[in-house]
């Protein structure tokens, strides 16, 4: 939890491209391009500008962008 009582969230910016596997103890917001596997114990948000060719495992997945892959 952050100082404000909100769950911590890692942000992957619009100008970022990542290929591989990412694991988050909390949540993540993806705004750029990701290819591979994402796993989180919290919420994963795929932003409107994001493109993910990935399998995503999380407590909650919110998709506003494009995801190709399994969501669990």
Helices and strands as residue ranges (DSSP letters): E 9-12, E 17-24, E 27-30, E 33-40, E 43-46, E 51-57, E 60-63, E 66-68
